[in-house]
Amino acid sequence: MLNIIIGKRSNLSNHLLESLDDAMVISSSQVIKALSRLDWGQIDKVNLILNQFQPATRLNDLSNPVEYIDNAISTTANILMFIKDKSPKVNKVVQFMVITNLVLR
């Protein structure tokens, strides 16, 4: 079973990559391009691990809310649509998300 980790610049992703068998990590900025290169006909089952949100160093930064929403929602929707169209046998989808209190001034 292939473990696909989305979110390359993350300590969690790096730890998962080292801990899981048959795992690959993909940058969220290149996710569709990277997923398109896989031979989906040869993939029996996948675990999809989504860890592609706002970097921890920028959790309280809302200077670019469009980018924040893009990372949080749009990228996830695009990944799920791509996976749905490829119709692999998805074993699990795991999504990591950090909820933080944001103070607007």
C-alpha positions as CSV (number, residue, x, y, z in Angstrom):
1,M,0.0,0.0,0.0
2,L,1.3,3.4,-1.0
3,N,1.3,6.2,1.6
4,I,1.1,9.6,0.0
5,I,2.0,12.5,2.3
6,I,1.0,16.0,1.0
7,G,3.0,18.8,2.7
8,K,6.7,18.5,2.2
9,R,8.0,21.3,4.4
10,S,6.9,19.9,7.7
11,N,8.5,18.1,10.6
12,L,5.5,15.8,10.9
13,S,5.7,14.9,7.2
14,N,9.4,14.1,7.5
15,H,8.8,12.0,10.5
16,L,6.0,10.1,8.8
17,L,8.1,9.6,5.7
18,E,10.8,7.9,7.9
19,S,8.3,5.9,9.8
20,L,6.0,4.5,7.1
21,D,6.8,1.8,4.6
22,D,6.2,2.6,0.9
23,A,5.8,6.3,1.5
24,M,6.3,9.4,-0.6
25,V,6.0,13.1,0.3
26,I,4.8,15.7,-2.1
27,S,4.9,19.5,-1.9
28,S,1.4,21.0,-1.9
29,S,2.6,23.6,-4.4
30,Q,3.3,20.8,-6.9
31,V,0.8,18.2,-5.8
32,I,-1.3,17.7,-8.9
33,K,1.8,17.7,-11.2
34,A,3.4,15.1,-8.9
35,L,0.3,12.9,-8.6
36,S,-0.1,13.0,-12.4
37,R,3.3,11.3,-12.8
38,L,2.2,8.3,-10.8
39,D,1.2,5.1,-12.6
40,W,-2.3,4.8,-11.0
41,G,-2.9,1.5,-12.8
42,Q,-0.2,-0.1,-10.8
43,I,-1.3,1.3,-7.4
44,D,-3.5,-1.2,-5.5
45,K,-4.3,0.9,-2.4
46,V,-3.4,4.3,-1.0
47,N,-3.4,6.1,2.3
48,L,-3.7,9.8,1.6
49,I,-2.2,12.0,4.4
50,L,-3.0,15.7,4.1
51,N,-0.6,17.9,6.0
52,Q,-0.4,20.9,3.7
53,F,-1.8,23.9,5.7
54,Q,-0.3,27.2,6.9
55,P,3.3,26.7,8.2
56,A,3.5,26.8,12.0
57,T,5.7,29.9,11.8
58,R,2.9,31.8,10.1
59,L,-0.2,30.5,12.0
60,N,-1.0,34.0,13.4
61,D,-0.3,35.7,10.1
62,L,-3.4,36.7,8.1
63,S,-1.6,39.2,5.9
64,N,-2.6,37.1,2.9
65,P,-5.9,35.5,3.7
66,V,-6.4,34.2,0.1
67,E,-3.2,32.2,0.4
68,Y,-4.3,30.9,3.8
69,I,-7.6,29.7,2.4
70,D,-5.9,28.3,-0.7
71,N,-3.6,26.2,1.5
72,A,-6.5,25.2,3.8
73,I,-9.3,24.4,1.5
74,S,-8.6,24.8,-2.3
75,T,-5.6,22.5,-2.3
76,T,-7.4,19.9,-0.4
77,A,-10.4,20.0,-2.7
78,N,-8.1,19.8,-5.8
79,I,-6.3,16.8,-4.3
80,L,-9.6,14.9,-3.5
81,M,-11.0,15.6,-7.0
82,F,-7.8,14.3,-8.6
83,I,-7.9,11.2,-6.5
84,K,-11.6,10.6,-7.1
85,D,-11.0,10.9,-10.9
86,K,-8.2,8.3,-10.7
87,S,-10.4,5.9,-8.7
88,P,-7.7,4.1,-6.8
89,K,-8.7,2.1,-3.8
90,V,-8.3,4.6,-1.0
91,N,-7.7,2.9,2.3
92,K,-7.7,6.0,4.5
93,V,-7.6,9.8,4.2
94,V,-6.0,11.4,7.2
95,Q,-6.0,15.2,7.5
96,F,-3.9,17.1,10.0
97,M,-5.1,20.5,10.9
98,V,-4.0,23.1,13.4
99,I,-6.7,25.3,14.9
100,T,-5.5,28.5,16.3
101,N,-7.0,31.6,17.8
102,L,-6.4,34.5,15.3
103,V,-6.7,38.0,16.6
104,L,-7.6,40.6,14.1
105,R,-6.6,44.1,14.9
